[in-house]
């Protein structure tokens, strides 16, 4: 029997695409009227004393040890050691939405939920799997794709990860994508994840490809299929060629059709070069969804956060909020992005001028990575490169070798890629 609070949220979402796409856990989850909720009321009305939250208060402020506080002198004790609200610091959520609209002008006039803070984009994907994936409802993603998708969906949630072929003739394989959507649609609903710039390939769609991707989703939605599109925008904005769709596809899916629910998974991790902050955001959008229905989705998400990590890190949120308001941040980010683009160009020049009978570079134009399709076992190749050349790479699967040029200094790129090509040829000779 469902908890009455879960049933209340389900009733709010009833008849919407969001309500029909919920997983078994998604239907059961709710945000309790427990310590956190009651503590929030006490903050508002407990003028004499607030005896709700398990923190130590001295002189009206959270107690912060001097040996801790001295390392963050510009943060107040509340910004450093206090619990953050379950959904994140309100000002940070508002600021991220403001930035999201600025970076994606196509969202102008379209309704979205407030971004909810999650402890990293991985957690965001995990929570979405909790809400929308189960043994009866698989997730569709590209092949190749980030190995953590499989770990989350299949191992953790007990669901299935279905795939479409990512590339054909040097670009996005739209025919494979459309075929896979049609197969998934036979069940009446589709859950699809799109990651651009993509990990592991480092590819983003061209303007024409983006239009085709959106049209493919619209066509199955018009036939009555309920669709949720997860836009994993971990590497958003790191584009190095002119013909790349410049926004998140979330801007296109946000009001595409009543049968489409879109969710944006993003954060400062890669965009703002704060990998260890573990601070991400989830934002929902759907045509005709009301503010009350967005709030119901937020509360279900808050239930997942509360039941796993309780809340995200306060220092990371506090620093992010201050940094986003700093007038210098965009110029500083451009310096780092230019460094990445310079490395991309050196890699591009190398692979365009070198041929291999063992390695085929997958299309790449953005992000942190590029990958090779290998005609040998990628893990064996990785091991050989590591132990003979002392160079680390990643074998994504048996035929995909990923190289993160983001972490290779420009003056080492030729050396690194020469070693990879030479080792691959040796591998072929030896086998």
C-alpha positions as CSV (number, residue, x, y, z in Angstrom):
1,X,0.0,0.0,0.0
2,X,1.4,3.4,-1.0
3,X,2.2,6.0,1.6
4,X,-0.5,8.7,1.5
5,X,2.1,11.4,0.7
6,X,3.3,9.3,-2.3
7,X,-0.3,8.9,-3.5
8,X,-0.8,12.6,-3.2
9,X,2.2,13.3,-5.5
10,X,1.0,10.5,-7.9
11,X,-2.5,12.1,-8.0
12,X,-0.9,15.5,-8.8
13,X,1.0,13.9,-11.7
14,X,-1.9,11.7,-12.9
15,X,-2.7,12.1,-16.6
16,X,0.7,13.7,-17.4
17,X,3.6,12.2,-19.3
18,X,5.6,12.4,-16.1
19,X,3.1,10.4,-14.1
20,X,2.8,7.7,-16.7
21,X,6.6,7.3,-17.0
22,X,7.3,6.7,-13.3
23,X,9.0,3.5,-12.3
24,X,7.9,1.2,-9.4
25,X,10.1,3.2,-7.0
26,X,9.2,6.4,-8.7
27,X,5.5,5.8,-7.7
28,X,6.4,4.8,-4.1
29,X,8.9,7.6,-3.3
30,X,7.8,10.8,-1.5
31,X,9.3,13.6,0.6
32,X,8.3,12.9,4.2
33,X,6.9,15.4,6.6
34,X,9.6,14.4,9.1
35,X,12.6,16.1,10.6
36,X,13.6,18.1,7.5
37,X,10.1,19.3,6.8
38,X,9.4,20.1,10.4
39,X,12.8,21.8,10.7
40,X,11.9,24.0,7.8
41,X,8.7,25.1,9.5
42,X,10.6,25.8,12.7
43,X,13.1,28.1,10.8
44,X,10.1,30.1,9.7
45,X,8.1,30.2,12.9
46,X,10.4,29.1,15.8
47,X,11.3,32.6,16.9
48,X,12.1,31.7,20.6
49,X,14.2,28.6,19.8
50,X,14.6,26.0,17.1
51,X,15.2,22.6,18.7
52,X,14.8,20.5,15.5
53,X,18.0,20.0,13.6
54,X,21.0,18.1,15.0
55,X,23.5,20.9,14.8
56,X,25.4,22.7,17.5
57,X,24.4,26.4,17.7
58,X,26.5,28.9,19.6
59,X,25.5,32.6,19.7
60,X,22.9,31.9,17.1
61,X,25.2,30.4,14.5
62,X,26.4,26.9,13.6
63,X,29.5,26.1,15.6
64,X,32.6,25.9,13.4
65,X,36.0,24.8,14.7
66,X,38.7,27.4,14.2
67,X,40.9,24.7,12.7
68,X,38.2,24.2,10.0
69,X,37.0,27.8,9.6
70,X,40.6,29.1,9.0
71,X,40.7,27.3,5.6
72,X,37.6,29.0,4.3
73,X,37.8,32.5,5.9
74,X,35.5,34.1,3.4
75,X,32.6,31.7,4.2
76,X,30.4,32.2,7.2
77,X,30.0,29.2,9.5
78,X,26.5,28.7,8.0
79,X,28.0,28.7,4.5
80,X,30.7,26.2,5.6
81,X,29.3,23.7,8.0
82,X,25.5,24.0,8.2
83,X,23.2,21.5,6.5
84,X,21.9,22.7,3.1
85,X,18.2,22.3,2.3
86,X,17.4,18.9,0.7
87,X,16.8,20.4,-2.7
88,X,19.8,22.8,-2.4
89,X,20.5,26.3,-1.4
90,X,17.6,28.4,-2.8
91,X,19.7,31.2,-4.1
92,X,22.0,28.7,-5.9
93,X,19.0,27.0,-7.5
94,X,17.7,30.4,-8.7
95,X,21.2,31.4,-10.0
96,X,21.7,28.2,-11.9
97,X,18.3,28.6,-13.6
98,X,19.2,32.1,-14.5
99,X,22.5,30.9,-16.0
100,X,20.7,28.0,-17.8
101,X,18.4,30.4,-19.5
102,X,21.3,32.7,-20.5
103,X,23.2,29.8,-22.0
104,X,20.1,28.3,-23.7
105,X,18.1,31.2,-25.2
106,X,15.9,28.7,-26.8
107,X,14.3,28.2,-23.4
108,X,12.9,31.7,-23.4
109,X,9.2,31.6,-22.7
110,X,9.2,27.8,-21.9
111,X,8.4,26.5,-18.5
112,X,10.8,24.4,-16.4
113,X,11.0,23.2,-12.9
114,X,13.5,24.9,-10.5
115,X,16.8,23.1,-10.7
116,X,17.3,20.7,-7.8
117,X,20.8,20.3,-6.4
118,X,22.2,16.7,-6.4
119,X,25.6,15.5,-5.2
120,X,27.2,15.3,-8.7
121,X,25.8,14.4,-12.1
122,X,26.3,10.7,-11.5
123,X,23.9,10.9,-8.5
124,X,21.5,12.8,-10.8
125,X,21.5,10.0,-13.3
126,X,21.1,7.5,-10.5
127,X,18.1,9.4,-9.1
128,X,16.5,9.5,-12.6
129,X,17.0,5.8,-12.8
130,X,15.2,5.4,-9.5
131,X,12.3,7.6,-10.7
132,X,11.9,6.2,-14.2
133,X,13.7,2.9,-14.8
134,X,12.9,-0.6,-13.5
135,X,12.9,-4.2,-14.7
136,X,10.0,-3.5,-17.1
137,X,11.2,-0.1,-18.3
138,X,14.7,0.0,-20.0
139,X,16.9,3.0,-20.8
140,X,18.1,3.6,-24.3
141,X,21.6,5.1,-24.8
142,X,24.3,5.3,-27.5
143,X,26.9,2.6,-28.2
144,X,29.6,3.3,-27.1
145,X,28.6,5.2,-24.0
146,X,29.9,5.9,-20.5
147,X,30.2,2.7,-18.5
148,X,28.6,4.1,-15.4
149,X,25.2,4.1,-17.2
150,X,25.2,0.3,-17.3
151,X,26.4,0.1,-13.7
152,X,23.6,2.3,-12.5
153,X,20.8,1.0,-14.7
154,X,21.6,-2.7,-14.9
155,X,23.5,-3.5,-11.7
156,X,22.0,-1.0,-9.3
157,X,18.4,-0.7,-10.6
158,X,18.0,-4.2,-12.1
159,X,16.9,-2.7,-15.4
160,X,18.2,-3.0,-18.9
161,X,20.3,-0.6,-20.9
162,X,19.4,-0.8,-24.6
163,X,21.6,0.8,-27.2
164,X,21.6,2.4,-30.6
165,X,24.7,2.8,-32.8
166,X,26.3,6.2,-32.3
167,X,28.1,6.7,-35.6
168,X,27.7,6.1,-39.3
169,X,29.8,7.6,-42.1
170,X,31.6,10.1,-39.8
171,X,28.5,11.5,-38.0
172,X,25.6,10.7,-35.8
173,X,23.7,7.5,-36.9
174,X,20.2,8.9,-37.1
175,X,18.8,5.8,-38.8
176,X,20.0,3.6,-35.9
177,X,18.5,6.1,-33.4
178,X,15.2,6.2,-35.2
179,X,15.0,2.4,-35.5
180,X,15.9,2.0,-31.8
181,X,13.2,4.5,-30.8
182,X,10.6,2.6,-32.9
183,X,11.5,-0.7,-31.2
184,X,11.3,0.9,-27.7
185,X,8.0,2.6,-28.6
186,X,6.3,-0.8,-29.0
187,X,6.0,-0.9,-25.2
188,X,4.1,2.4,-25.2
189,X,6.9,4.5,-23.6
190,X,10.5,5.4,-24.2
191,X,13.3,6.4,-21.9
192,X,16.3,7.7,-23.8
193,X,19.5,9.3,-22.7
194,X,21.5,11.7,-24.9
195,X,24.9,12.8,-23.8
196,X,26.5,15.7,-25.8
197,X,29.5,16.3,-25.9
198,X,29.5,12.6,-25.6
199,X,31.6,10.5,-23.3
200,X,33.6,8.6,-24.5
201,X,33.7,9.9,-28.1
202,X,33.8,13.7,-27.6
203,X,31.2,14.2,-30.2
204,X,28.3,16.8,-30.4
205,X,25.7,16.9,-33.1
206,X,25.8,19.3,-36.0
207,X,23.0,21.7,-36.4
208,X,21.4,19.5,-39.0
209,X,21.8,16.4,-36.9
210,X,20.3,18.1,-33.8
211,X,17.2,18.9,-35.9
212,X,16.9,15.3,-37.0
213,X,17.3,14.0,-33.4
214,X,14.5,16.3,-32.2
215,X,12.3,15.4,-35.1
216,X,12.7,11.7,-34.5
217,X,11.5,12.1,-30.9
218,X,8.6,14.3,-32.0
219,X,7.4,11.7,-34.5
220,X,7.1,8.9,-32.0
221,X,5.5,11.3,-29.5
222,X,2.9,12.3,-32.1
223,X,2.0,8.6,-32.4
224,X,1.0,8.5,-28.7
225,X,4.3,7.2,-27.2
226,X,5.3,8.7,-23.9
227,X,8.9,9.8,-24.0
228,X,11.4,11.0,-21.4
229,X,14.6,12.4,-22.8
230,X,17.6,12.7,-20.4
231,X,20.0,15.4,-21.5
232,X,23.3,14.6,-19.9
233,X,25.1,17.9,-20.3
234,X,28.2,17.2,-18.2
235,X,30.5,18.7,-20.8
236,X,28.1,21.5,-22.0
237,X,29.7,24.4,-23.9
238,X,33.0,22.8,-24.7
239,X,32.6,22.9,-28.5
240,X,35.6,23.3,-30.8
241,X,34.1,23.4,-34.3
242,X,31.7,25.9,-35.9
243,X,29.0,23.5,-37.1
244,X,27.8,22.2,-33.7
245,X,24.4,22.8,-32.2
246,X,25.2,25.5,-29.6
247,X,22.6,24.8,-27.0
248,X,21.5,21.9,-24.9
249,X,18.9,19.8,-26.7
250,X,16.9,20.3,-23.5
251,X,15.9,23.6,-25.0
252,X,14.3,21.8,-27.9
253,X,12.6,19.0,-25.9
254,X,11.3,21.3,-23.2
255,X,8.0,22.0,-25.0
256,X,8.2,19.7,-27.9
257,X,5.0,17.7,-27.3
258,X,2.6,16.8,-24.5
259,X,4.0,13.3,-24.6
260,X,7.6,14.4,-24.0
261,X,9.2,14.9,-20.6
262,X,12.7,16.4,-20.7
263,X,15.2,16.5,-17.9
264,X,18.5,18.3,-17.9
265,X,21.4,16.8,-16.0
266,X,24.2,19.4,-15.6
267,X,26.4,21.3,-13.2
268,X,29.6,23.1,-12.7
269,X,31.7,19.9,-12.5
270,X,33.2,20.2,-16.1
271,X,31.7,23.5,-17.2
272,X,33.3,25.4,-14.3
273,X,36.3,23.2,-13.7
274,X,35.3,22.1,-10.2
275,X,35.4,18.3,-10.6
276,X,35.6,17.4,-6.8
277,X,32.7,19.7,-5.8
278,X,30.2,17.0,-6.5
279,X,27.5,19.5,-7.2
280,X,25.0,18.9,-10.0
281,X,21.5,19.9,-11.0
282,X,18.3,18.2,-12.3
283,X,15.7,20.3,-14.1
284,X,12.5,19.0,-15.6
285,X,10.4,20.5,-18.5
286,X,7.3,19.3,-20.2
287,X,4.7,21.0,-22.4
288,X,1.6,21.9,-20.3
289,X,3.1,20.8,-17.0
290,X,1.9,23.1,-14.2
291,X,3.9,24.6,-11.3
292,X,2.2,22.2,-9.0
293,X,3.2,19.2,-11.1
294,X,6.8,20.4,-11.3
295,X,6.8,20.7,-7.5
296,X,5.5,17.1,-7.3
297,X,8.5,15.9,-9.3
298,X,10.8,18.0,-7.2
299,X,9.4,16.4,-4.0
300,X,9.8,12.9,-5.4
301,X,13.4,13.8,-6.2
302,X,13.8,15.2,-2.7
303,X,12.6,12.0,-1.3
304,X,15.4,10.1,-3.1
305,X,18.0,12.6,-1.9
306,X,16.7,12.5,1.7
307,X,16.8,8.7,1.7
308,X,20.3,8.5,0.3
309,X,22.6,11.4,1.2
310,X,20.1,13.7,3.0
311,X,21.5,16.8,1.2
312,X,24.4,17.9,-1.0
313,X,27.6,19.5,0.3
314,X,27.1,23.0,1.7
315,X,30.7,24.3,1.1
316,X,30.5,23.4,-2.6
317,X,27.2,25.1,-3.0
318,X,28.3,28.2,-1.1
319,X,31.5,28.6,-3.1
320,X,29.6,28.0,-6.4
321,X,27.1,30.6,-5.6
322,X,29.7,33.2,-4.9
323,X,31.8,32.2,-8.0
324,X,28.8,32.4,-10.3
325,X,28.3,36.0,-9.2
326,X,31.9,37.0,-9.8
327,X,32.3,39.3,-12.8
328,X,35.6,37.6,-13.7
329,X,34.4,34.1,-13.9
330,X,33.5,34.0,-17.6
331,X,36.9,35.4,-18.7
332,X,38.7,32.9,-16.4
333,X,36.7,30.0,-17.9
334,X,37.6,31.2,-21.4
335,X,41.3,30.8,-20.6
336,X,40.8,27.2,-19.6
337,X,38.5,26.5,-22.5
338,X,41.1,27.9,-24.9
339,X,43.6,25.5,-23.3
340,X,41.3,22.6,-24.0
341,X,40.6,23.7,-27.6
342,X,44.3,24.0,-28.2
343,X,44.8,20.4,-27.1
344,X,41.9,19.3,-29.2
345,X,43.4,20.9,-32.3
346,X,46.8,19.2,-31.7
347,X,45.0,15.8,-31.4
348,X,42.9,16.5,-34.4
349,X,46.0,17.4,-36.5
350,X,47.8,14.2,-35.3
351,X,45.0,11.7,-36.0
352,X,44.2,13.4,-39.3
353,X,47.8,13.0,-40.5
354,X,48.3,9.4,-39.2
355,X,46.9,6.2,-40.5
356,X,46.6,2.9,-38.7
357,X,45.4,-0.6,-39.6
358,X,44.4,-1.1,-36.0
359,X,42.9,2.2,-34.8
360,X,40.0,4.1,-36.3
361,X,39.3,7.5,-34.6
362,X,35.6,7.9,-33.8
363,X,34.2,11.3,-34.8
364,X,35.0,14.0,-32.2
365,X,34.6,17.7,-32.1
366,X,34.0,18.7,-28.4
367,X,34.4,17.9,-24.8
368,X,37.3,16.2,-22.9
369,X,37.8,13.0,-24.9
370,X,38.3,11.2,-28.1
371,X,38.1,7.5,-28.7
372,X,39.4,4.9,-31.1
373,X,37.5,1.9,-32.5
374,X,40.1,-0.8,-32.2
375,X,40.6,-3.9,-34.4
376,X,42.2,-5.6,-31.4
377,X,41.1,-6.2,-27.9
378,X,41.0,-2.7,-26.4
379,X,41.8,-3.9,-22.9
380,X,44.9,-5.8,-24.0
381,X,46.0,-2.7,-25.9
382,X,45.4,-0.5,-22.9
383,X,47.5,-2.8,-20.8
384,X,50.3,-2.8,-23.3
385,X,50.3,1.0,-23.6
386,X,50.3,1.3,-19.9
387,X,53.1,-1.1,-19.0
388,X,55.4,-0.6,-22.1
389,X,54.9,3.2,-22.6
390,X,53.7,4.2,-19.1
391,X,50.7,6.0,-20.5
392,X,47.2,5.6,-19.1
393,X,44.1,5.3,-21.3
394,X,40.7,3.7,-20.8
395,X,39.2,0.7,-22.4
396,X,35.5,1.4,-22.5
397,X,34.6,-1.9,-24.0
398,X,36.3,-4.6,-26.0
399,X,36.7,-2.4,-29.1
400,X,36.8,1.2,-27.7
401,X,39.9,2.9,-26.3
402,X,39.3,6.3,-24.8
403,X,41.9,9.0,-24.5
404,X,41.3,12.1,-22.3
405,X,43.2,14.8,-24.1
406,X,41.9,17.2,-21.3
407,X,44.5,15.7,-19.0
408,X,47.4,15.6,-21.4
409,X,49.6,18.7,-21.5
410,X,49.9,20.1,-25.1
411,X,53.6,19.4,-25.3
412,X,53.0,15.7,-24.6
413,X,50.2,15.1,-27.1
414,X,52.4,14.0,-30.0
415,X,54.4,11.8,-27.7
416,X,51.3,10.2,-26.2
417,X,49.6,9.6,-29.5
418,X,52.7,8.3,-31.2
419,X,53.0,5.8,-28.5
420,X,49.4,4.7,-28.9
421,X,49.7,4.2,-32.6
422,X,53.1,2.5,-32.4
423,X,51.8,0.1,-29.7
424,X,48.7,-0.7,-31.6
425,X,50.7,-1.7,-34.7
426,X,53.0,-3.9,-32.5
427,X,49.9,-5.5,-31.0
428,X,48.7,-6.4,-34.5
429,X,52.1,-7.9,-35.4
430,X,52.3,-9.9,-32.2
431,X,48.8,-11.3,-32.6
